[in-house]
Amino acid sequence: MRLVSTTFKPTLYIGFLLFFGSFPAFSQDNSPFSRYGLGNIVPGQHIANRGLGGISAAYRDPLGQSVNFYNPASYSAMALVSYDLALSVSTNTLKSANPINSYSATNFTPSYVVMGMPLYKKRGLGLAFGLRPVTKIAYSILENTRVPGIDSVSTLYEGNGGLYQGFFGVGKRWGGLSIGFNGEANFGRKETDTRVLFNNDSVVYQSANFATITTFNKFTFLGGLQYQFKTGKQSQVRIGLTGRLQQKLKASQDQVRETFFFDVNGTSIPIDTAKITTEQKGTIILPATYTAGIAFETFTPEKLSRLMVSAEYENTKWSDYRFFGQPDKLVDNWHARLGIQLSPNYLKATNFWSRVTYRAGAFTGKDYINADGNELRETGVTVGVGLPVVRRNNYSNQYSNIHMAAEFGKRGSGVNNITESFFRFSVGFSLSDIWFVPRKYD
């Protein structure tokens, strides 16, 4: 006689939250591009989507497990309670044409912690909530210039911070139509320091520091839609659309203007404060964005075999961005993505590789940062897999997958003085269960 039951250990989930929260301390990122706007945009899609070139608008997990939080309409297809968490390790190489130079850094970054579940599976009602980074600010740039009468001036530009998002969303299905919404709590900070050091052998000049700390927050909404219809007995098409209106973040800014010196340990020690401004209120305008996509699928129900090909287009009007009323070196950006996914035979217990989901994709577009006025072209290719660690069966409700994705890309081209090449490896865990199942004996 075997007892089958469902258990949930919240301490495990809390442990994962604490573990992922510690990763930013190990980051060695230093990107001059993050000086603009609210920093570099962090790839935020589910790891399954990243292996597909980043497509998300028309994507829906055929097993109803992983959470596609980029389109809340997909929550209507949730079949299992799923805990999704992921991290990324990336190697970025910056190259400068004038002067000729290069810099490489390896960074560990938490990607997301998300939970999704079906509320009423027969009626196509599901929900999801989670936390993820949206942008990241991390740079330290030293500029040396010659000034008549002073000798030389060294200017150190430093910044850190970023935008984060907690969200809660629901999705509902009516026949082939699914609609969903995410309520998003956006919050973050931007810290910038500009230190000016005067180098002169005969006259002593005090070094100056211009420091600004800005905090911001706002509750916004993301809407999503998916419409699915059959084109044959074993084929279907799904159309997806997501959008977010222009939003104004509430911001508060503190400023300090002071002279300083470095002690023997390299620590900045203030000498005299010329100006302090605290809690200056303002707004940060983030632009409207939309994504439209289409997916074509063929499937064999008796094998859970499925082939999907998807394409999408994303556009964001970053020229509308304002930081306390001021524009920045940003431009409207766009991305086109293509992805293909194959699940050979998930029910074939004797062959592990038949149960693996294989993914590949590509993307191209234009970055929103326009530091040198020549715009930054973005291109890349991706590959990924979904590995079934614990396979769903008749004796257990537990069901888990490990998703992995590798992304190879470049930002910038021959017209830019600084270009960036990157390799990013991401791993995500989809740990699923079925709740509210009564105990049974067999």
C-alpha positions in Angstrom: 0.0 0.0 0.0 1.5 3.4 -1.0 0.5 6.7 0.4 0.6 9.6 -2.1 0.5 13.1 -0.6 1.5 16.7 -1.4 3.7 18.7 0.9 5.2 22.2 0.7 8.2 23.4 2.6 8.2 27.2 2.8 11.7 27.3 4.4 13.2 26.0 1.2 11.6 28.8 -0.8 12.7 31.4 1.7 16.2 30.0 1.5 16.3 30.4 -2.2 15.2 34.0 -1.8 18.0 34.7 0.6 20.5 32.9 -1.6 19.7 34.9 -4.7 19.6 38.2 -2.8 23.3 37.7 -2.0 24.5 37.6 -5.6 24.8 41.3 -6.4 27.6 41.6 -3.9 29.8 39.4 -6.2 29.2 41.3 -9.4 32.3 42.8 -11.1 30.4 44.6 -13.7 31.8 47.9 -15.1 29.9 49.1 -18.2 30.2 52.7 -19.4 26.9 52.3 -21.2 25.1 52.0 -17.8 25.8 55.6 -17.2 22.9 56.6 -19.4 19.2 56.4 -18.6 18.5 54.0 -15.8 21.4 51.7 -16.8 21.7 48.6 -18.9 18.5 46.6 -19.4 18.8 43.2 -17.7 17.4 40.3 -19.8 14.4 39.4 -17.7 12.6 36.7 -19.7 12.2 33.2 -18.4 15.3 31.0 -19.2 13.2 28.9 -21.6 12.4 32.1 -23.5 16.1 33.2 -23.6 17.0 30.0 -25.3 14.5 31.0 -28.0 16.1 34.3 -28.8 14.0 36.1 -26.1 10.6 35.5 -27.7 7.7 35.8 -25.2 4.6 37.5 -26.6 3.1 34.3 -28.2 5.0 31.8 -26.0 3.1 29.3 -23.8 4.7 26.4 -22.0 3.1 23.2 -23.5 3.4 21.4 -20.2 1.8 24.3 -18.2 4.8 24.6 -15.9 7.2 27.5 -16.5 5.9 31.0 -15.9 6.0 33.4 -18.9 5.7 36.6 -16.9 6.4 38.8 -20.0 2.9 38.0 -21.1 0.4 37.5 -18.2 -2.2 36.1 -20.6 -0.1 32.9 -20.6 -1.0 32.4 -16.9 -4.4 31.0 -18.1 -2.5 27.8 -19.3 -0.8 27.1 -15.9 -1.4 23.4 -15.0 0.9 23.1 -12.0 2.1 25.1 -9.1 5.5 26.2 -10.2 8.4 27.8 -8.3 10.7 29.4 -10.9 14.1 30.9 -10.0 17.2 31.6 -12.1 20.6 33.2 -12.3 23.0 34.2 -15.0 26.8 34.4 -15.4 28.0 36.6 -18.2 31.4 37.6 -19.7 31.4 41.0 -21.3 34.3 42.4 -23.3 34.4 46.1 -24.1 36.7 47.3 -26.9 37.7 50.9 -27.6 38.9 51.9 -31.1 40.4 55.2 -29.9 42.5 54.8 -27.9 42.9 51.1 -28.6 42.0 49.2 -25.4 39.8 46.4 -24.1 38.3 45.4 -20.8 36.6 42.1 -19.7 34.5 41.3 -16.7 32.6 38.3 -15.5 29.3 38.9 -13.6 26.9 36.8 -11.6 23.3 38.2 -11.6 20.1 36.9 -10.2 17.4 36.7 -12.9 14.1 36.2 -11.2 12.2 34.5 -8.4 8.6 33.7 -9.5 5.7 31.6 -8.4 2.8 30.6 -10.7 -0.3 28.5 -10.2 -3.7 27.6 -11.7 -6.6 29.0 -9.7 -9.3 27.3 -11.7 -7.8 25.0 -14.4 -11.1 24.1 -16.0 -12.0 27.7 -16.5 -8.5 28.8 -17.6 -7.7 31.0 -14.6 -4.2 31.4 -13.3 -1.9 33.7 -11.4 1.8 34.5 -10.9 3.9 36.8 -8.7 7.6 37.4 -8.3 10.6 39.7 -8.2 13.2 40.5 -10.8 15.8 43.2 -11.7 14.9 45.4 -14.7 18.0 47.6 -15.2 21.5 47.7 -13.7 23.9 50.7 -13.1 27.5 49.8 -12.6 30.4 51.8 -13.9 33.7 53.4 -13.0 35.4 55.5 -15.6 38.7 57.6 -15.3 39.3 60.4 -17.7 42.6 62.3 -17.8 42.8 65.7 -19.5 45.4 68.5 -19.8 44.5 72.0 -18.5 46.7 75.1 -19.2 48.0 76.5 -15.9 47.1 73.5 -13.8 49.0 70.6 -15.5 46.4 67.8 -15.7 43.0 66.9 -14.3 41.7 63.4 -13.5 38.0 62.9 -13.4 36.5 59.8 -12.0 32.9 58.9 -12.9 31.2 56.2 -10.8 27.7 55.0 -10.5 25.7 52.1 -9.2 22.0 51.1 -8.6 19.2 50.0 -10.9 15.5 49.4 -11.3 13.7 46.4 -9.7 10.2 45.1 -10.0 7.9 43.1 -7.9 4.7 41.9 -9.7 1.4 40.1 -9.2 -0.7 39.1 -12.2 -3.7 37.0 -13.3 -4.7 35.5 -16.6 -8.1 34.2 -17.9 -9.1 32.2 -20.9 -12.3 32.3 -22.9 -12.1 29.7 -25.6 -9.1 30.5 -27.7 -8.7 34.0 -26.2 -6.6 34.7 -23.1 -6.2 38.1 -21.4 -4.0 38.9 -18.5 -2.6 41.8 -16.4 0.4 42.3 -14.1 0.3 44.9 -11.4 4.0 46.0 -11.0 5.7 47.7 -8.1 8.7 49.4 -9.6 11.5 50.7 -7.2 15.2 51.5 -7.3 17.9 54.0 -6.9 20.6 55.7 -9.0 23.9 56.8 -7.3 26.4 58.9 -9.2 29.7 60.4 -8.1 32.0 62.7 -10.1 35.4 63.3 -8.5 37.7 65.8 -9.9 41.4 65.6 -8.9 43.9 68.4 -9.9 47.5 67.3 -10.5 50.0 70.1 -10.0 53.6 70.1 -8.6 53.7 73.7 -7.4 50.1 74.6 -6.3 47.8 72.5 -4.1 44.3 72.3 -5.4 41.6 70.6 -3.3 39.8 67.7 -5.0 36.0 68.1 -5.6 33.2 65.6 -5.4 29.7 65.9 -6.9 27.5 63.2 -5.5 23.8 62.5 -6.3 21.5 59.9 -5.0 18.1 59.4 -6.5 15.4 57.0 -5.3 12.3 56.2 -7.3 9.1 54.1 -7.2 5.8 53.7 -9.0 3.0 51.1 -9.3 2.2 50.3 -13.0 0.4 47.8 -15.2 1.4 45.4 -18.0 -1.4 44.0 -20.2 -1.2 40.9 -22.4 -3.3 39.0 -24.9 -3.0 35.7 -26.6 -5.3 34.2 -29.2 -5.0 30.6 -30.3 -6.7 28.7 -33.0 -6.3 25.4 -34.8 -5.1 25.2 -38.4 -5.4 21.4 -38.6 -5.9 18.3 -36.4 -2.4 18.5 -35.1 -1.4 22.1 -35.7 -2.3 25.6 -34.3 -1.4 29.2 -34.4 -1.1 31.6 -31.4 -0.9 35.4 -31.7 0.4 37.3 -28.7 0.5 41.0 -27.8 1.8 42.8 -24.7 1.9 46.5 -23.8 2.7 49.0 -21.1 1.8 52.7 -21.2 4.1 55.6 -20.5 4.8 55.8 -16.7 6.0 58.5 -14.4 8.1 57.3 -11.5 8.0 59.3 -8.3 11.6 60.3 -7.4 13.4 62.0 -4.6 17.0 63.3 -5.0 19.8 64.2 -2.5 22.9 66.2 -3.7 26.2 66.9 -2.1 29.0 69.2 -3.4 32.2 68.9 -1.4 36.0 68.9 -1.3 37.8 65.8 -0.2 41.1 63.9 0.0 42.1 60.2 -0.2 43.6 58.7 2.9 46.4 56.0 2.8 43.7 53.3 2.3 42.1 55.1 -0.7 39.0 56.1 1.2 37.4 59.4 0.4 37.5 61.8 3.4 35.4 65.0 3.2 37.1 68.4 3.9 34.4 71.0 3.3 30.8 70.8 2.1 29.8 73.6 -0.3 26.2 72.5 -0.9 23.7 69.9 0.4 20.2 69.4 -1.1 17.9 66.8 0.4 14.6 65.3 -0.7 14.2 67.2 -3.9 11.1 65.9 -5.5 10.8 65.1 -9.2 9.7 62.5 -11.8 11.3 60.0 -14.1 9.4 59.3 -17.3 9.7 55.8 -18.7 8.3 55.3 -22.2 5.5 53.2 -23.6 6.4 49.8 -25.0 4.7 47.0 -26.9 5.5 43.6 -28.2 3.7 41.6 -30.9 4.4 38.0 -31.9 3.1 34.9 -33.6 3.8 31.2 -33.0 3.1 28.1 -35.1 2.9 24.7 -33.5 2.5 21.1 -34.6 1.9 18.4 -32.0 1.3 14.7 -31.4 -0.9 14.4 -28.2 -0.2 10.7 -27.6 3.6 11.5 -27.3 3.4 15.0 -26.0 5.6 15.8 -29.0 5.6 19.4 -30.2 7.4 21.7 -32.6 7.1 25.4 -32.3 8.4 28.3 -34.4 7.8 31.8 -33.2 8.7 35.4 -34.2 8.1 38.7 -32.6 8.8 42.5 -32.8 9.3 44.8 -29.8 9.4 48.6 -29.8 10.0 51.1 -27.0 9.9 54.9 -27.4 12.9 55.8 -25.3 13.1 59.3 -26.8 10.3 60.2 -24.4 12.5 59.4 -21.4 13.0 62.3 -18.9 15.0 62.4 -15.7 13.8 65.3 -13.6 12.7 67.0 -16.8 16.0 66.4 -18.6 16.5 64.1 -21.7 19.4 61.7 -22.0 21.5 60.1 -24.8 18.7 57.7 -25.6 16.8 56.8 -28.8 13.7 54.8 -29.7 14.7 51.1 -29.9 13.4 48.0 -31.5 14.1 44.2 -31.5 13.1 41.4 -33.9 13.4 37.9 -32.5 13.0 34.4 -33.9 12.9 31.1 -31.9 12.3 27.4 -32.5 11.5 24.7 -29.9 11.3 20.9 -30.3 10.1 18.4 -27.7 10.5 14.9 -29.4 8.6 12.6 -27.1 8.1 13.5 -23.4 6.3 10.3 -22.6 9.1 8.0 -23.7 10.4 6.8 -20.3 13.3 4.7 -21.7 15.1 7.5 -23.6 16.1 10.6 -21.6 17.1 12.6 -24.6 13.7 12.2 -26.2 12.2 13.9 -23.2 14.5 16.9 -23.4 13.2 20.1 -24.9 15.6 21.7 -27.4 15.6 25.4 -28.2 17.4 27.8 -30.6 16.9 31.4 -31.6 18.3 34.7 -32.9 17.7 38.4 -32.4 18.6 41.7 -33.9 17.8 45.3 -33.2 18.9 48.7 -31.9 19.8 49.4 -28.3 18.2 52.3 -26.5 21.5 53.9 -25.4 23.1 56.3 -27.9 26.3 57.4 -26.2 28.3 58.5 -29.2 25.4 59.6 -31.5 25.9 56.7 -33.9 23.4 54.3 -32.2 24.2 50.8 -31.1 23.3 47.8 -33.2 22.5 44.6 -31.3 22.7 41.1 -32.7 22.9 37.6 -31.2 22.1 33.9 -31.3 20.9 31.6 -28.6 20.6 27.9 -27.8 18.9 26.2 -24.8 17.5 23.0 -23.4 14.9 22.0 -20.9 16.1 18.9 -18.9 13.4 16.9 -17.0 14.9 16.1 -13.6 11.8 14.7 -12.0 9.4 13.3 -14.5 5.7 13.5 -13.8 4.1 10.1 -13.2 1.2 8.3 -11.6 2.8 8.0 -8.2 4.1 11.5 -7.5 2.9 15.0 -8.0 6.4 16.5 -8.0 7.6 17.5 -11.4 10.8 19.5 -12.1 12.8 20.8 -15.0 16.2 22.6 -15.3 16.3 25.1 -18.1 19.6 26.3 -19.5 20.3 28.9 -22.2 23.5 30.2 -23.8 23.5 33.6 -25.5 26.2 35.0 -27.8 25.9 38.7 -28.9 27.3 42.0 -29.7 26.3 45.6 -29.0 27.8 48.2 -31.4 29.5 48.0 -34.8 32.3 49.6 -36.8 30.7 53.0 -36.5 31.0 53.1 -32.7 34.1 53.9 -30.8 33.2 51.4 -28.0 31.6 48.0 -28.7 30.6 45.2 -26.4 30.7 41.5 -27.0 29.0 39.2 -24.5 28.5 35.5 -23.7 25.7 34.8 -21.1 25.0 31.4 -19.6 21.7 31.2 -17.6 20.2 28.4 -15.6 16.7 28.2 -14.2 14.9 25.8 -12.0 11.2 25.1 -12.5 10.1 23.1 -9.4 6.4 22.1 -9.7 3.8 20.4 -7.6 0.0 19.9 -7.6 -1.7 21.4 -4.6 -5.1 20.5 -2.9 -4.9 16.8 -3.9 -6.6 14.6 -1.3 -4.7 11.6 0.1 -5.2 8.4 -1.8 -4.3 4.7 -1.2 -3.6 2.2 -3.9 
